[in-house]
Amino acid sequence: MAINLELPKKFDSTVERTHLAAEHIFRPISRKYDKAEHEYPVELDELAKLAKQNRGAEKSADEGAGGDAPSKNGANMRGLLSALEMSWGDVGLLLSIPGQGLGNAAIAAVANPEQLEKFSDVWAAMAITEPSFGSDSAAVSTTATRDGDDYLINGEKIFVTSGSRADHVVVWATLDKSLGRAAIKSFVVPMDTEGVTVVRLEKKLGIKASDTAVIRFENARVPAENLLGSPEIDTKKAFGGVMQTFDNTRPVVAAMAIGLGRAALEELRRMLHEAGHEIDYDRPAAAQHATVAEFIRLESDWEASWLHTLRAAWMADNKQPNSTEASMSKAKAGRTVTDITNKAVEVGATAGFSETSLLEKWARDSKILDIFEGTQQIQQLIIARRVLGKSSADLK
Ligand SMILES: Cc1cc2nc3c(=O)[nH]c(=O)nc-3n(C[C@H](O)[C@H](O)[C@H](O)COP(=O)(O)OP(=O)(O)OC[C@H]3O[C@@H](n4cnc5c(N)ncnc54)[C@H](O)[C@@H]3O)c2cc1C
């Protein structure tokens, strides 16, 4: 059976629109906000309004997608393509667009219909990481204590992307630490809730346009209906509820890596051309200039990442369990983008290392895509567990 790897036509307008924004809004201000860490990119306000207007039309196109057909492409694929094109422009700016936080993806993945309606217009950051842990998300120590019709949230979250700009934050907290992973639930907390404080902003290696905050919760009161998913502590289902978010967000982070990787490959191709090295796909790589051979290797890795990521999003749209594929896409794309951007600096040499091009910035920006939403090593651990049929207790 022939495999058609073309993207459905209905996504053409999304790809075109987001690419134009990346080219004409992001690229011209990319260096400006790399230099002005913590300054809010006001240029994004207009873009956020346009994105909101388009969301309604796209949602109905995706809901109608496929009908009873055995295979469909919907919201996950569209979100992924949009993140890819925007990241071609600038990853830090993409992460700063109002209304499109990682918490929004969590709400989309696990909210019930009433919550989807209630939180449809919010900008939500995502707060999992704490001073005492990063990778081991089962170690959550922030607490949520029932108090009448509300929960009281207490704890500290660090490295929260959009934590100072978003108007809401999805917080992972435990209902009862003694019951382990099953008691960890996520709560949508408005940032203007009494007891919620942005303590400080981090200074970072890359994605400087994006704010990264430490947030403290002291008896922050939220209505019980802001708990996403079921309030029951089902020790048999363990971590299922909150972890489901990652099945949707990891392919999106992979797509960000693919967008950034494509930008670096395009720049590298241009530099090779200027240096008189043309890429000839009809000749063996080893028979060409060493830098061309390197380019061909990087590009084939990039294509493998792209296909992994499309598959993970397609599975999510078709309601197929995709945890393994989501981790595979992120592991492959995260590693590939750091490889591509660092090699591009190496091959570009003086032009790669200086600020005359964006290559050095992209090399700094790319590393985060191999860290947040689960590091390279954690993705490999998840894949190994799934492939070998081992539990998290068996393989740590
Ligand atoms: C810019 C930025 C933005 C972020 N945004 C957010 C956000 O919005 N929300 C949020 O909640 N968090 C966010 N994070 C936090 C991020 O998710 C964590 O940094 C990440 O999960 C790793 O945790 P850690 O830094 O504590 O590293 P650790 O967990 O301490 O890991 C350190 C190293 O050990 C490796 N390692 C750990 N365990 C194992 C193991 N079992 N086997 C093999 N290797 C292992 C890791 O891969 C890593 O290389 C952000 C981080 C950064 C830098």
PDBQT file of the ligand as one rigid body, heavy atoms in Angstrom, charges set to zero:
ROOT
HETATM    1  C1  LIG A 401      13.658  27.574  30.291  1.00  0.00    +0.000 C 
HETATM    2  C2  LIG A 401      12.916  26.545  31.069  1.00  0.00    +0.000 A 
HETATM    3  C3  LIG A 401      11.536  26.550  31.054  1.00  0.00    +0.000 A 
HETATM    4  C4  LIG A 401      10.824  25.618  31.806  1.00  0.00    +0.000 A 
HETATM    5  N1  LIG A 401       9.438  25.673  31.806  1.00  0.00    +0.000 NA
HETATM    6  C5  LIG A 401       8.751  24.882  32.663  1.00  0.00    +0.000 A 
HETATM    7  C6  LIG A 401       7.335  25.048  32.837  1.00  0.00    +0.000 A 
HETATM    8  O1  LIG A 401       6.690  25.852  32.157  1.00  0.00    +0.000 OA
HETATM    9  N2  LIG A 401       6.730  24.285  33.771  1.00  0.00    +0.000 N 
HETATM   10  C7  LIG A 401       7.392  23.386  34.545  1.00  0.00    +0.000 A 
HETATM   11  O2  LIG A 401       6.776  22.742  35.385  1.00  0.00    +0.000 OA
HETATM   12  N3  LIG A 401       8.731  23.185  34.386  1.00  0.00    +0.000 NA
HETATM   13  C8  LIG A 401       9.417  23.914  33.471  1.00  0.00    +0.000 A 
HETATM   14  N4  LIG A 401      10.779  23.754  33.340  1.00  0.00    +0.000 N 
HETATM   15  C9  LIG A 401      11.463  22.760  34.137  1.00  0.00    +0.000 C 
HETATM   16  C10 LIG A 401      11.871  21.553  33.324  1.00  0.00    +0.000 C 
HETATM   17  O3  LIG A 401      10.744  20.776  32.968  1.00  0.00    +0.000 OA
HETATM   18  C11 LIG A 401      12.905  20.780  34.141  1.00  0.00    +0.000 C 
HETATM   19  O4  LIG A 401      14.095  21.545  34.117  1.00  0.00    +0.000 OA
HETATM   20  C12 LIG A 401      13.168  19.406  33.604  1.00  0.00    +0.000 C 
HETATM   21  O5  LIG A 401      12.063  18.581  33.831  1.00  0.00    +0.000 OA
HETATM   22  C13 LIG A 401      14.415  18.759  34.261  1.00  0.00    +0.000 C 
HETATM   23  O6  LIG A 401      14.333  18.847  35.624  1.00  0.00    +0.000 OA
HETATM   24  P1  LIG A 401      15.600  19.357  36.483  1.00  0.00    +0.000 P 
HETATM   25  O7  LIG A 401      16.017  20.640  35.868  1.00  0.00    +0.000 OA
HETATM   26  O8  LIG A 401      15.230  19.375  37.913  1.00  0.00    +0.000 OA
HETATM   27  O9  LIG A 401      16.704  18.285  36.226  1.00  0.00    +0.000 OA
HETATM   28  P2  LIG A 401      16.899  16.892  36.994  1.00  0.00    +0.000 P 
HETATM   29  O10 LIG A 401      15.619  16.160  37.059  1.00  0.00    +0.000 OA
HETATM   30  O11 LIG A 401      17.601  17.162  38.274  1.00  0.00    +0.000 OA
HETATM   31  O12 LIG A 401      17.871  16.153  36.000  1.00  0.00    +0.000 OA
HETATM   32  C14 LIG A 401      19.243  16.495  35.888  1.00  0.00    +0.000 C 
HETATM   33  C15 LIG A 401      19.865  15.608  34.810  1.00  0.00    +0.000 C 
HETATM   34  O13 LIG A 401      19.758  14.225  35.192  1.00  0.00    +0.000 OA
HETATM   35  C16 LIG A 401      19.060  13.486  34.204  1.00  0.00    +0.000 C 
HETATM   36  N5  LIG A 401      18.204  12.484  34.846  1.00  0.00    +0.000 N 
HETATM   37  C17 LIG A 401      17.286  12.682  35.812  1.00  0.00    +0.000 A 
HETATM   38  N6  LIG A 401      16.699  11.511  36.162  1.00  0.00    +0.000 NA
HETATM   39  C18 LIG A 401      17.264  10.562  35.372  1.00  0.00    +0.000 A 
HETATM   40  C19 LIG A 401      17.092   9.146  35.253  1.00  0.00    +0.000 A 
HETATM   41  N7  LIG A 401      16.205   8.484  35.989  1.00  0.00    +0.000 N 
HETATM   42  N8  LIG A 401      17.847   8.500  34.340  1.00  0.00    +0.000 NA
HETATM   43  C20 LIG A 401      18.751   9.152  33.577  1.00  0.00    +0.000 A 
HETATM   44  N9  LIG A 401      18.964  10.486  33.656  1.00  0.00    +0.000 NA
HETATM   45  C21 LIG A 401      18.223  11.176  34.541  1.00  0.00    +0.000 A 
HETATM   46  C22 LIG A 401      18.212  14.516  33.453  1.00  0.00    +0.000 C 
HETATM   47  O14 LIG A 401      17.915  14.076  32.145  1.00  0.00    +0.000 OA
HETATM   48  C23 LIG A 401      19.131  15.726  33.467  1.00  0.00    +0.000 C 
HETATM   49  O15 LIG A 401      20.059  15.624  32.431  1.00  0.00    +0.000 OA
HETATM   50  C24 LIG A 401      11.506  24.645  32.561  1.00  0.00    +0.000 A 
HETATM   51  C25 LIG A 401      12.906  24.613  32.540  1.00  0.00    +0.000 A 
HETATM   52  C26 LIG A 401      13.607  25.538  31.820  1.00  0.00    +0.000 A 
HETATM   53  C27 LIG A 401      15.121  25.484  31.846  1.00  0.00    +0.000 C 
ENDROOT
TORSDOF 0
